[in-house]
Amino acid sequence: MRGINVGLRALKKLTAKRNSTGAAIKRIRMAVTPKVTQEDMVGRLAKQGLLLSQGQIAKIENGTRPVMDYELTAIAKALKVKVEDFFVKT
C-alpha cells in the first residue's frame, strides 16, 4: 500500500504543476468587485450549462484538479474577463 500512496502524491504534485491557471482563477475571482464566492461561481457556471460543484472549483483553484479548456472559457465568461487573463504573470 505504501507504494500506491507515494505514487498518488507524485501524481498530485504533477497535476498541480500542470494547472497553472487555478491560482489565477482564485486571484481574479477574489479581485472582482463585489468578490465572487465559489458558490457564486457554481451558479454563474450553471447558467451557462456547466455543472461544477463548489468542491470541484476549490480543487481547480488549489491545483489538484485540472481545468478543461471549455471550463476555463466558461469561468472567464462568469468572471467577465478574457481567458488570456488567467495566463498573465503577476
N, C-alpha and C positions, 0 to 999 in steps of 0.2 A: 504493500500500500504506500510506503514512503516514496517509492519511485514515481507513483502516479501523482502524489501531491507536489513533488518537485517539478514534474512536467507541467502541471496546471499553473504553478507560479510563474514558470518561464513563459507559458502561453499568455498569461495575463500581462506580463511585462511587455511582451512583443506586441500585443493588441494595444496597450496604452501608447506605445511609441508610434503605432500606425494611425491613431486617432488624434491628430494634432488639432483638429477643429473643435473638439469637445470643450477645452478650456476657453476658446474664443467664443463659443456659443454662450457659455455661462457669463463671460465678461460682458458681452453685448447685451444679454438678457437683463443683467443687473444694472447696466448703464442707461437703458432707455427710461424715459420718464412718461408715466409712472413705471416703477420697476415691475417686471413681469415675473410672477412666480412660476414654478414648474407646473403647478395645477392650472394656471392661466394658459400656459403653453399647451397642455393637454386639450383644453377647449378650443384654442385657436387652430391647432392642428386638426382636430376632429371636424371643424367647419370646412376644412379643405379635403376631408375624406381620409386623412392619415390618422390611424388609431395607434397612438403610443401612450403608454401609461406613465405616470409620474416617475415610477421606478426606472423605466427604460430611459427617460430623459436624464435622470440622475446618473445612470451608468454611462450614457453618452458623454455627459459633461465631465465625469471623473475619469474618462478614458478606458473604462472596462468593457464598453460595448462599441463596436464600430458603427459609424453612421453611414447609411446608404446615400447615394447621390440624390435620389428623389426625396429622401427625408431632409437632406441639407437644403434643397431648394424650397421645400415647404417651411422649414424652420426660418429661413431667410425671409420668406414672404410674411410669416407670422410676426416676425420682429421688425418688419418694414425696412430691411437692409438688403444689400446686394450679397450674393453668395461670395463674391470676392472679399468682402469684409471679414470673413472668417479666416482668411489666409494672410491678412496684414499683420506684420510683426509689430509688437508694441514695445 
